[in-house]
Amino acid sequence: MPKPAALVPPSFDRPPLDDLDPGEPAALAPRAALEGLSFRDLRVDGLDLESAELTLCRIEGLRAPEVTLRYAHLSESALSGWDVPIVRSARTTWRDVEIEGSRTGSLEAYESTWNGVHFVNCRLGFVNLRGSHLQDVAFTDCTIDELDLGQSRVTRFAASGTRISQLIVEQATLQHTDLRGAELEGLAGLSALRGATISSIQLQQLAPLLAADRGITVRD
């Protein structure tokens, strides 16, 4: 039997955000092109950044009922201290983005391209990444109610210290996907787990789901 290939972890380049100019909140608008700016302590009724481009930017301390990022491009940027129930970010491109200490109920990011994206200490409800291309993505010390990776291509993914109530991987393609540090409570799409790495304890926890997926009845 061939030896399994070595597991390659996600790799990140921390955004260089030491010397940023203060940005005016009014600059955060649809189709804006922003670079080298810092925004802090925003309390708004809504934030619309559809089709915007943010490069080398930091948005820290944002409270809003809804944020729209559809078709936006974020690169070498950091988002922290967000308290936003709904984030609409379908078909976005994120490169080297760090999200820390934030809460959202619904993150709609389907059909997106993420490369070098790291969530740290976040509380997330429904995360919809269906049909996305994800490379070098990690959730560290997070809580996620439902993570939908269905029909996505995932390369170098990790979820250390993260509790995921429901993980959906139906028709996904997984490579170097490390689930060993995650607490998985529910899983859909067992047949698509090829390419993922789990621990022996997780295998025991998933045994009933694996049996049911193969039509096996277990009785003592």
VOTOR-858925 format. One record per atom (N, C-alpha, C, O): z, y, x; residue in three letters. Coordinates in pm, whole numbers, plus 50000, padded with zeros to 5 digits. Atoms other than C-alpha are relative to their C-alpha. Layout:
N
ZYXALA
...
//
This chain:
220
500004988050085MET
500005000050000MET
500005012550088MET
500835013550179MET
500064988149915PRO
499035034050149PRO
501275008349985PRO
501875009049878PRO
498814991550001LYS
501885057150243LYS
499715012949925LYS
498675019149947LYS
500244987650074PRO
502275086750004PRO
499885011950094PRO
500545012550198PRO
500174988049918ALA
501125120050143ALA
501295008150001ALA
502035008249903ALA
498794991849989ALA
503875143250265ALA
499975011149896ALA
498945017249870ALA
499884989750103LEU
505145167149999LEU
500045013750066LEU
500875016350153LEU
500084986649942VAL
504215203150081VAL
500675009749902VAL
500235010749787VAL
499314990850091PRO
506615229349935PRO
499225012949980PRO
498315015950058PRO
500634986950018PRO
505545262949793PRO
500305009250118PRO
501355008250181PRO
499854990349892SER
505065290550048SER
499855014049943SER
498985016649860SER
500004986550055PHE
505785327149981PHE
499995010550111PHE
500605008650217PHE
499934988149916ASP
505145360450151ASP
500775010649922ASP
500295015749821ASP
499184990350071ARG
507935384050049ARG
499325013750001ARG
498895018450106ARG
500694987050006PRO
506455417149927PRO
500675010350090PRO
501895011750086PRO
499444989749911PRO
506915445150188PRO
500225013049922PRO
499325021349912PRO
499764989050093LEU
508565470849961LEU
501145009150047LEU
501975013349967LEU
498904992049947ASP
510835491150190ASP
499825015049978ASP
500785021949946ASP
500244985550007ASP
509225525550176ASP
499045003249887ASP
497845005049907ASP
500824997150117LEU
508005532349826LEU
500315014049948LEU
501435018949958LEU
499814987050064ASP
507495565649656ASP
500484998149857ASP
500064988649790ASP
499605001050141PRO
509245571649322PRO
498825002849908PRO
498075012449928PRO
501104998350094GLY
506815567549036GLY
500445006449871GLY
501595004949829GLY
499724994050131GLU
506655587048713GLU
499754989649891GLU
498724982949892GLU
500205009950106PRO
507135565148404PRO
498675001549926PRO
498094991649882PRO
501264997650072ALA
504075581448244ALA
498814993450070ALA
497774991250008ALA
501105006449927ALA
501945565448516ALA
499814985549959ALA
498764979749984ALA
500095013950045LEU
502675531048366LEU
499224999749869LEU
499795001149761LEU
500894999050115ALA
499705529948133ALA
498884989850012ALA
498654984550121ALA
501125009349993PRO
496755507448042PRO
498955004650103PRO
498645016450114PRO
501074997849902ARG
494105504448316ARG
500425009050116ARG
499565013950190ARG
499534992049887ALA
496285523848563ALA
499784992350131ALA
499804980050132ALA
500125005849866ALA
495735517648936ALA
501145006050083ALA
501065017550126ALA
498794995149937LEU
499135520749104LEU
500244992750131LEU
500044980650139LEU
499745006149871GLU
500065514549466GLU
501155007250070GLU
501215019550073GLU
498924994449920GLY
503215519449672GLY
501015008149922GLY
501535018049973GLY
499114992350085LEU
505415531149384LEU
501194991649954LEU
501104979449941LEU
498795006550050SER
508935523049263SER
500415006549869SER
500465018849857SER
499554995350131PHE
510105525848902PHE
501354993549971PHE
501504981449987PHE
498655005250020ARG
513785522248812ARG
500575004549866ARG
500295015549817ARG
499174996850119ASP
515995521048501ASP
499155005949888ASP
499365017449847ASP
500874995750109LEU
513345523348232LEU
500534994749867LEU
500824982849855LEU
499625003750137ARG
514395522947865ARG
498935005549908ARG
498915017549878ARG
501164995450078VAL
511285524247650VAL
499854991449875VAL
500384980349868VAL
500265007450124ASP
510145513547304ASP
498954989150019ASP
498864979849939ASP
501035009949968GLY
507275493947458GLY
499285004650125GLY
499235016550155GLY
500714996649878LEU
505275492247779LEU
498664992849999LEU
498614980649989LEU
501355005650005ASP
501505487147782ASP
499325002250134ASP
498985013550171ASP
500694999749872LEU
499935478448118LEU
498754991349998LEU
498384985550100LEU
501185008450012GLU
496885460347989GLU
498915004550098GLU
498585016450105GLU
501094997649903SER
494165457648258SER
500415009250114SER
499555014550184SER
499544991649889ALA
496335477248503ALA
499974992350132ALA
499934980050132ALA
499925005949867GLU
496415470948879GLU
501235005850069GLU
501325017850091GLU
498794996049931LEU
499795471849053LEU
500024993350137LEU
500024981050146LEU
499985005049864THR
499855468049430THR
501175006350075THR
501325018550073THR
498834994949926LEU
503005471249644LEU
500865008849912LEU
501205020149948LEU
499184992550094CYS
505045482349345CYS
501284992349965CYS
501324980149973CYS
498755006050046ARG
508595476049227ARG
500375006449865ARG
500385018649849ARG
499494995450129ILE
509785478348865ILE
501354993549981ILE
501444981449958ILE
498635005149998GLU
513555474648858GLU
500795006049884GLU
500855018249868GLU
499194995250111GLY
515765476648552GLY
499165005149884GLY
499095017149860GLY
500854996450113LEU
513435476048251LEU
500544993749873LEU
500794981749868LEU
499595005150130ARG
514575472847892ARG
499015005149895ARG
498855017249877ARG
501004996650101ALA
511925471947619ALA
499854988149906ALA
500054976749949ALA
500205011450091PRO
511235451047308PRO
498764991850034PRO
498684980050000PRO
501255007149971GLU
507765442047438GLU
499285006550117GLU
499285018850131GLU
500824995249890VAL
505625445147750VAL
498654992849994VAL
498594980749978VAL
501355005749999THR
501865439847759THR
499425001150141THR
499325012050198THR
500635000749867LEU
500255428748087LEU
498664992849995LEU
498144988850099LEU
501255007750012ARG
497105412247954ARG
498935005450095ARG
498725017550104ARG
501104996949909TYR
494275411548211TYR
500445008550120TYR
499595013550194TYR
499524991949889ALA
496495429748463ALA
499914992350131ALA
499844980050132ALA
499995005749866HIS
496425423648840HIS
501245005250071HIS
501395017350092HIS
498794996449927LEU
499775423349022LEU
499944993450137LEU
499714981450147LEU
500015005749866SER
499915418849397SER
501075006650086SER
501295018750080SER
498964995549907GLU
502695421649657GLU
500995009449930GLU
501255020449978GLU
499114991750082SER
505105434749394SER
501244992249959SER
501274980049970SER
498745006150041ALA
508625428049265ALA
500435005749866ALA
500355017749843ALA
499484996350131LEU
510035428548913LEU
501434994649994LEU
501654982850021LEU
498625004750004SER
513805426748869SER
500775007349891SER
500475018649855SER
499154994050102GLY
516435433048606GLY
499275003249871GLY
499605012949804GLY
500724997950127TRP
514005430148315TRP
500774993549886TRP
501264982349899TRP
499445005450124ASP
515415425147966ASP
498985002949891ASP
499045013249824ASP
501154997850087VAL
512295420947753VAL
499794987449915VAL
499444977049969VAL
500175011950083PRO
512105397247454PRO
498604994050004PRO
498454981850001PRO
501385005050004ILE
508285394847460ILE
499195006150113ILE
499115018350126ILE
500924995549895VAL
505965396747761VAL
498654993649974VAL
498514981449980VAL
501355004850027ARG
502265393647679ARG
499175001850128ARG
498785013050162ARG
500704998949871SER
500475385548005SER
498914989450015SER
498744983750122SER
501085009849994ALA
497585362547919ALA
498895005050093ALA
498605016950101ALA
501154997549914ARG
494715360348168ARG
500295010750105ARG
499455019450132ARG
499644990949892THR
496555379348440THR
499794993250135THR
499654981050144THR
500055004949862THR
496285375848817THR
501225005450072THR
501405017550084THR
498814996349925TRP
499545375749013TRP
499894994050140TRP
499624982150154TRP
500025004849862ARG
499605373049393ARG
501185005850076ARG
501345018050084ARG
498814995849925ASP
502795374349600ASP
500885009249915ASP
501085020949948ASP
499154992650094VAL
505025385349312VAL
501344993049990VAL
501404980749977VAL
498655005450014GLU
508795380649294GLU
500655005949876GLU
500635018049854GLU
499324996050122ILE
510705381748965ILE
501444995250010ILE
501684983250026ILE
498615003749976GLU
514495382348989GLU
500915005849893GLU
500735017149848GLU
498934995350088GLY
517475384748755GLY
499505005849870GLY
499985016349827GLY
500614994550122SER
515395389348438SER
500144990349885SER
500354978349903SER
499915007850123ARG
515485377348078ARG
498815003149911ARG
498455014749892ARG
501044998150099THR
512635371947836THR
499994988149905THR
500254976849946THR
500045010750098GLY
512295352047517GLY
498674992849997GLY
498634980649979GLY
501335005950005SER
508545346247528SER
499135006250108SER
498915018350109SER
500924995549895LEU
506275348647833LEU
498674993249975LEU
498504981450004LEU
501325005250034GLU
502675344147719GLU
499065002750117GLU
498515013750130GLU
500804998249878ALA
500745338548042ALA
498904989550010ALA
498554985450121ALA
501015010549997TYR
498105313147944TYR
498725005150066TYR
498405017050064TYR
501294997349934GLU
494805311348135GLU
500135010850107GLU
499265019450122GLU
499754990549893SER
496285330948424SER
499804993450136SER
499684981250147SER
500075004749863THR
495975327948801THR
501195005650076THR
501315017650096THR
498814996049925TRP
499245328448994TRP
499924993750139TRP
499694981750152TRP
500005004849862ASN
499365325449372ASN
501155006750074ASN
501115018850101ASN
498844994349932GLY
502695330049548GLY
500925007449906GLY
501245019149928GLY
499144993850102VAL
504915336949244VAL
501344992949999VAL
501404980649990VAL
498665005849987HIS
508675331649265HIS
500955006549899HIS
501215018549906HIS
498974995650094PHE
511155334448976PHE
501354995850056PHE
501534984250094PHE
498675002949946VAL
514795336549089VAL
501055004849900VAL
501055016449859VAL
498884996650087ASN
517865335648863ASN
499545007149873ASN
500025017949839ASN
500534994250123CYS
515935342448543CYS
500334991149881CYS
500494979049894CYS
499785007150126ARG
516605332748181ARG
498765001749915ARG
498455012749870ARG
501304999550067LEU
513345323948007LEU
500014990849879LEU
500534979649884LEU
500125008250119GLY
512655311247658GLY
498754991350008GLY
498764980950075GLY
501265007450000PHE
509085299147599PHE
499085006150105PHE
498745017950097PHE
500924995549896VAL
506835301647906VAL
498684992549981VAL
498624980450002VAL
501295006150031ASN
503195295147816ASN
499025002850113ASN
498475013750124ASN
500954999149890LEU
501055288748125LEU
498834990449979LEU
498174986550076LEU
501045009850031ARG
498595265647951ARG
498645004950051ARG
498265016550033ARG
501344996849953GLY
495185264448114GLY
499965009450119GLY
498945016050143GLY
499934990849887SER
496315283748423SER
499724992950132SER
499724980650140SER
500115005049863HIS
495695279748796HIS
501225005250075HIS
501375017350095HIS
498754996349937LEU
499035279548977LEU
500064994050140LEU
499884982050158LEU
499865004749862GLN
499485277249353GLN
501165007250066GLN
501255019550059GLN
498814994349937ASP
502715282649546ASP
500825007749896ASP
500985019949904ASP
499204994450109VAL
504855288549237VAL
501344992749996VAL
501394980550011VAL
498685006250006ALA
508595282549208ALA
500915007349902ALA
500825019449885ALA
498914994750081PHE
511475287348967PHE
501294995350068PHE
501544983350078PHE
498785003349928THR
514805288649153THR
501215005149921THR
501325016949891THR
498774996550072ASP
518165287948970ASP
499705007349870ASP
500325017549838ASP
500394994050128CYS
516525295848637CYS
500394990749885CYS
500724979149905CYS
499855007850123THR
517015284148278THR
498775002549914THR
498455014049883THR
501244998850078ILE
513855277148076ILE
500104990849879ILE
500364978949893ILE
499975008250121ASP
513785265247715ASP
498774991049992ASP
498904979049964ASP
501245007950008GLU
510145253947721GLU
498995005550099GLU
498675017450099GLU
501004996349901LEU
507635254248005LEU
498734992049975LEU
498724979849991LEU
501265006550037ASP
504055246647903ASP
498995001650114ASP
498465012550137ASP
501005000349894LEU
501795236848194LEU
498784991749958LEU
497994987750043LEU
501105008250050GLY
499335217947975GLY
498645005450042GLY
498395017450034GLY
501384996749961GLN
495725217648100GLN
499945009450121GLN
498905015650145GLN
499984991249883SER
496765236848413SER
499754992250128SER
499954980050133SER
500125005649866ARG
495965230448778ARG
501155005750082ARG
501245017850103ARG
498764995849934VAL
499225231548972VAL
500054994150141VAL
499964982050158VAL
499935004349861THR
499465229949351THR
501185006950068THR
501285019150069THR
498794995349932ARG
502735233649543ARG
500895007849903ARG
500865020149894ARG
499114994650105PHE
505295239049269PHE
501384993950020PHE
501494982250057PHE
498635005049990ALA
509095235949275ALA
500875006849895ALA
500565017749847ALA
499104994650102ALA
511975241349033ALA
501454996950038ALA
502194990949959ALA
498685003149948SER
515145239249241SER
501095007049920SER
501025019149895SER
498884994350072GLY
518375244249048GLY
499675005449864GLY
500405013849811GLY
500494994550127THR
516465250548726THR
500114989749888THR
499734978249904THR
499915008650118ARG
517205236048383ARG
498825002949909ARG
498605014349868ARG
501164998850088ILE
514095229748174ILE
500234991049879ILE
500244978849891ILE
499725008050120SER
514795218847817SER
498794991749958SER
498944980349915SER
501215007350037GLN
511165208947751GLN
498895003850097GLN
498515015450108GLN
501114997949908LEU
508425204848011LEU
498764993249943LEU
498794981449909LEU
501255005250055ILE
504845200547889ILE
498954999950111ILE
498645010450168ILE
501015001249894VAL
502255187448135VAL
498764992649950VAL
498004987450032VAL
501135007250057GLU
499665172247901GLU
498685005250057GLU
498405017250052GLU
501324997149944GLN
496215171248067GLN
500065009750118GLN
499075016350149GLN
499874991749881ALA
497545189948369ALA
499594992050124ALA
499614979750122ALA
500285006149870THR
496505182948729THR
501045005150098THR
501105017050128THR
498874996249917LEU
499505182648960LEU
499804995150143LEU
499434983550165LEU
500025003549859GLN
499535182849340GLN
501215006550068GLN
501465018450049GLN
498834994849929HIS
502645186749557HIS
500935007449902HIS
501375018649927HIS
499134994450104THR
504725193149245THR
501374993450011THR
501524981649980THR
498675005249970ASP
508425188949329ASP
500955003249884ASP
501355014749866ASP
499104998250113LEU
510615183649023LEU
501414994950031LEU
502254994449941LEU
498735006549969ARG
513565168249209ARG
501205009049977ARG
502275004149941ARG
498864991150017GLY
515775199049189GLY
500195005049859GLY
501085013149833GLY
499954995150138ALA
515175204348817ALA
500824990749912ALA
500864978549934ALA
499345007850104GLU
517295193048526GLU
499064999449880GLU
498915009349808GLU
501005001750106LEU
514735179248280LEU
500644993449879LEU
501184982349890LEU
499425005750121GLU
515905173647924GLU
498954993949908GLU
499264984749832GLU
501085005450081GLY
512545166947758GLY
498685001550073GLY
498495011050148GLY
501265000049928LEU
509055158947881LEU
498894995249910LEU
499014984949843LEU
501195004050075ALA
505655157647714ALA
498824999250095ALA
498565008550172ALA
501165001849914GLY
502575143847887GLY
500304991550121GLY
499874994750232GLY
499615008549889LEU
503985115948099LEU
498814995050081LEU
498914993550203LEU
501165005449929SER
500525102948185SER
499425009950100SER
498675006150190SER
500514989849908ALA
499795136048363ALA
500955002850115ALA
500725012150193ALA
499034997649893LEU
502785133348598LEU
499524995250137LEU
500204997450237LEU
500545004249871ARG
500615118148870ARG
499875012250091ARG
499285022350053ARG
499994988649908GLY
501055140749171GLY
501325007250005GLY
501515016250087GLY
498664994050000ALA
504645150149086ALA
500974991050074ALA
500764978950085ALA
498945007449932THR
507745139849280THR
501305002249924THR
501695013549897THR
498714999350068ILE
511005131449100ILE
501014991850079ILE
500654983950166ILE
498945007449933SER
514355117849215SER
500274986849928SER
499814984849816SER
499655012750063SER
515735083049145SER
500875002249876SER
500754994849779SER
499174997050117ILE
518295098248908ILE
499135004749885ILE
499345000649770ILE
500914995450105GLN
515535116148716GLN
499204988449943GLN
498934988149823GLN
500745011650049LEU
513625083348694LEU
500844992349899LEU
500324987949797LEU
499135006750095GLN
516625067248525GLN
500115007949870GLN
500125002149761GLN
499894991750120GLN
516935096848286GLN
498734999649916GLN
498785000449793GLN
501284999950070LEU
513235095248200LEU
499574986149954LEU
498554984649887LEU
500395013750034ALA
513185057348156ALA
499724998149851ALA
498714991949818ALA
500325001850142PRO
513425058647773PRO
498675006549960PRO
497935001049878PRO
501274993450032LEU
510535083447759LEU
498834992150058LEU
497784990949993LEU
501065008049939LEU
508465062247998LEU
499734987449918LEU
498584983549898LEU
500165012050082ALA
509105031247787ALA
499295003249870ALA
498374996149830ALA
500634996250127ALA
508185049047464ALA
498535003650019ALA
497705000549934ALA
501384996049972ASP
505015063147624ASP
499114987850018ASP
497914988549989ASP
500765012149978ARG
503925027547710ARG
500154990249884ARG
499684978849893ARG
499855008650116GLY
504875013347371GLY
500974988550022GLY
500864978149958GLY
499045010449968ILE
507764993347515ILE
501275002149918ILE
501825013149915ILE
498734999650074THR
510744985347294THR
501114994050088THR
500974982950139THR
498885004249917VAL
514044982547481VAL
501184996849908VAL
501665005549835VAL
498865004150081ARG
516824962647311ARG
500934991450084ARG
500474983250163ARG
499015008549933ASP
520044947247444ASP
500574990149901ASP
501424981949937ASP
//
